[in-house]
Amino acid sequence: MQSRPSTWVVSPLSLSYPLLSLFILLIPTATQPAVALPLSTDSRWIVDETGRRVKLACVNWVSHLEQASLSDSRYIGLGLYGSISGIQVNNPSIIDLSLINAYQAVVSSLADNNIMVILDNHISTPGWCCGNFDGNGFFGDQYFNPDLWINGLTRMATMFRATPNVVGMSLRNELRGNKQNVNDWYRYMQKGAEAVHAANPEVLVIVSGLNYDKDFSFLLKRPINLTFTGKLVFEVHWYAFSDGPAWRTGNANQVCGQVVDNTMRKAGFVLDQGYPLFVSEFGVDLRGTNVNDNRYLNCFLGVAAELDLDWALWTLVGSYYLREGVIGLDEVYGIFNWNWCDARNSSFLDKISAIQSPFQGPGLAEVKRHKVIFHPSTGLCLIRKSLLEPLRLGPCTESESWSYTQQKTLTIKGTYFCLETEGLDKPAVLSIMCIDPTSKWEQISDSKMHLSSKLDNGMAVCLDIESSTNAIITSACKCLQRDNMCDPGSQWFKLVDSTISTGATTFGWFRSALDYLTRNAWKPTSLAVLA
């Protein structure tokens, strides 16, 4: 099964076992060849032992937020009577395990079910993360002793050396605080990377940046210096709240353009330097009512598809035993609902399905490179059933193979047909008259996600969808600038490079993996034991 960026956090027995997370990698075995472990890197791609790309499409699982063991007395002391009852019913064998042994049991169960795992060193003192002044932010902080940290990384890398499904280790979550400095970053991150590789040369070594894992700009002047190759991956975090209320108070096109430019300038450039970039945390309020998150998500999905990024969603958990003093806190970013029995937002799972499988990469040249026209707001692509039916949105596995020519026409490869506008609020059509302005498409707006053409009268229109039918139409371009009350999501499209042939059913396996987690040994109530 394949993977995505997801973090499972386990609290330590001591500072030598810093708080950990697990990224669950969910690979669709029914639709992709078996992954030959271990994983390594080939330029900007992560590949298996045969050299075929493996896309990380993961979910973070936050584990225990308290120290000590999982014993009855510990839970009773915290007032978690309902929680201890659930553990006794569903997983009595782990009730008296130490946290590190419970962590091992989870990893072992996942490995037995062919689920890949990435270990993440999240924080040194158990608790909810993160803050500038929590003492866990940077090397030398109150709770962040670099020597103990390296010792802990070594012990964890050694512990899981015999578990091939542990495919990577993330060195540290969200470096931050007033002690941050570039020289110490190089000094300790290079030491940590070398320690992990020496203890377990098979795993990917995943390195975070500065400022809450948003900034690698210092690498432009000074590359990281390691003795090994083929294992280094950089990770970045990307949330709406990182930009305050900008997505709600600003114009979505302008904010998207600014945020994407900033992200590429500070982190995305590593792709051009020949390293994978793993968005190891992204996520939104899955209740669907957060305007800031909703607008950000459409922008993020467009970029994630265009760059074919590896990613990890925050988070799996529907609720916590205890978080920040609150018993049974509901996690609105969680894939599961509060009682862990159902998906919190099924439409969200459908929406991210298109970015779960790779669009391209080593070993995936099934057909010649082409474009698919991706609609981030729905997670669908532009398709046609026949020449007699209108163009509409549908699964990206059924997408046409498009080319975007120097003349700015969108043409179906191998045919004479191009995309054309027929009028305001009318369906877009296929035509063989591909020299008129009505068949020229400019990528406009700061977001670069509006596809705009001109009518015969010179009026600019943009590709859009008819909401009730998902039919492709052209309408007046909206939200291009200034207006902060306008949502351009219906008119946002991305031209995405692909070498994957259409027709294969390669999506929906993320939901299948979640079904595994509720169906197998780790039942919803027992999953919460690590949440």
Secondary structure, 3 states (H helix, E strand, C coil): CCEEECCCCECCCCCCCCEEEEEEECCCCCCCCCCCCCCEEECCEEECCCCCECCEEEEEECCCCCCCCCCHHHHHHCCCHHHHHHHHHHCHHHCCCCHHHHHHHHHHHHHHCCCEEEEEEEECCCCCCCCCCCCCCCCCCCCCCHHHHHHHHHHHHHHCCCCCCEEEEECCCCCCCCCCCHHHHHHHHHHHHHHHHHHCCCCEEEEECECCCCECHHHHCCCCCCCCCCCEEEEEECCCHHHCCHHHHCCHHHHHHHHHHHHHHHHHHHHHCCCCEEEEEECCCCCCCCHHHHHHHHHHHHHHHHCCCEEEEECCCCECCEECCEECCECCCCCECCCCCCECCHHHHHHCHHHCCCCCCCCCCCCCCEEEEEECCCCEEEECCCCCCCCEEECHHHCCCEEECCCCCEEECCCCCEEECCCCCEECEEECCCCCHHHCCEEECCCCCEEEEECCCCCEEEEEEECCCCEEEEEECCCCCCCCCCCCHHHCCEEEEECCCCCCCCCCHHHHHHHHHHHCCCCHHHHHHHC
